[in-house]
Amino acid sequence: MQLNPIPASNFQFHFDLDTFTAEMSMLEHARLSLLNRLYDDACDEGFAMVNTRTGKVATFFLEEEHRVDGDITHWTFKPTTETVRKLPTLTNTKVVVYNT
């Protein structure tokens, strides 16, 4: 599927945790951009992120939706297998988006 990548500049990167973070309220069109079907033949959801300096695109899948008392607190995303193959430096990277 064709995804419209979100520029990495919309996220903060925490080097010590190898983690990108963002607040849902700060992402434009976040619901449409973060929870798209990744493949035509599967129900995996996620999004693409582009490094605007290099033009490289990484795709992340929804690993877990975190809830407290029934309310979503945040989502955790991990790089897809194909992203790790193309960009091995992202192997241990995760993306956490807080529901604010």
ABEGO torsion letter per residue (X at the ends): XBBBBBBAAABBBBAAAGBBBBBAAABBGAAAAABBBABAABABBEBBBBBAAAGBBBBBBBABBBBBGGBBABBBBBBBAAAAAABAAAAABBBBBBBX
